[in-house]
């Protein structure tokens, strides 16, 4: 729930940057989600890079071929899969907000 004080602050900031309040909140929400997605993708990249892999499938292939040890790679692979699920959720939320932005009044 947005407090009256927070609402006034958001309203003032939106006015100062020349936007309607709803457009400002929408753009800020999309920006926040995009930044969170970038952080997840960075973490995914760092995990995969440890093993010279480009995807979960590549990681599985390397484990099965014996190029990398199963432990702790399986745990890292599960982490990458969880990250990918989070990224999909971020993408869905961003698309939903963008759709709302296109259909709403500006």
FENDAHU-V980687 format. One record per residue. N is the residue number from 1. RES is the residue in one letter. SS is DSSP state (A for helix, B for strand, O for the rest). PHI is phi in whole degrees, 0 to 359 (none if undefined). Layout:
n: <N | N>
res: <RES | RES>
ss: <SS | SS>
phi: <PHI | PHI>
This chain:
n: <1 | 2 | 3 | 4 | 5 | 6 | 7 | 8 | 9 | 10 | 11 | 12 | 13 | 14 | 15 | 16 | 17 | 18 | 19 | 20 | 21 | 22 | 23 | 24 | 25 | 26 | 27 | 28 | 29 | 30 | 31 | 32 | 33 | 34 | 35 | 36 | 37 | 38 | 39 | 40 | 41 | 42 | 43 | 44 | 45 | 46 | 47 | 48 | 49 | 50 | 51 | 52 | 53 | 54 | 55 | 56 | 57 | 58 | 59 | 60 | 61 | 62 | 63 | 64 | 65 | 66 | 67 | 68 | 69 | 70 | 71 | 72 | 73 | 74 | 75 | 76 | 77 | 78 | 79 | 80 | 81 | 82 | 83 | 84 | 85 | 86 | 87 | 88 | 89 | 90 | 91 | 92 | 93 | 94 | 95 | 96 | 97 | 98 | 99 | 100 | 101 | 102 | 103 | 104 | 105 | 106>
res: <X | X | X | X | X | X | X | X | X | X | X | X | X | X | X | X | X | X | X | X | X | X | X | X | X | X | X | X | X | X | X | X | X | X | X | X | X | X | X | X | X | X | X | X | X | X | X | X | X | X | X | X | X | X | X | X | X | X | X | X | X | X | X | X | X | X | X | X | X | X | X | X | X | X | X | X | X | X | X | X | X | X | X | X | X | X | X | X | X | X | X | X | X | X | X | X | X | X | X | X | X | X | X | X | X | X>
ss: <O | O | O | A | A | A | A | A | A | A | A | A | A | A | A | A | O | O | O | O | A | A | A | A | A | A | A | A | A | A | A | A | A | A | A | A | A | A | A | A | A | A | A | A | A | A | A | A | A | A | O | O | O | O | O | A | A | A | A | A | A | A | A | A | O | O | O | O | O | A | A | A | A | A | A | A | A | A | A | A | A | A | A | A | A | A | A | A | A | A | A | A | A | A | A | A | A | A | A | A | A | A | A | O | O | O>
phi: <none | 271 | 285 | 298 | 295 | 296 | 300 | 297 | 296 | 297 | 301 | 294 | 297 | 302 | 298 | 297 | 265 | 76 | 235 | 290 | 302 | 294 | 293 | 300 | 296 | 298 | 294 | 295 | 295 | 297 | 298 | 299 | 295 | 296 | 293 | 296 | 298 | 301 | 296 | 297 | 295 | 296 | 297 | 300 | 300 | 298 | 293 | 297 | 297 | 305 | 248 | 65 | 252 | 247 | 199 | 296 | 299 | 296 | 298 | 299 | 299 | 295 | 292 | 297 | 277 | 83 | 290 | 225 | 287 | 296 | 249 | 265 | 299 | 300 | 296 | 295 | 295 | 297 | 299 | 297 | 298 | 296 | 298 | 298 | 295 | 297 | 297 | 299 | 296 | 298 | 300 | 298 | 295 | 297 | 301 | 297 | 294 | 296 | 297 | 297 | 296 | 289 | 271 | 272 | 287 | 237>
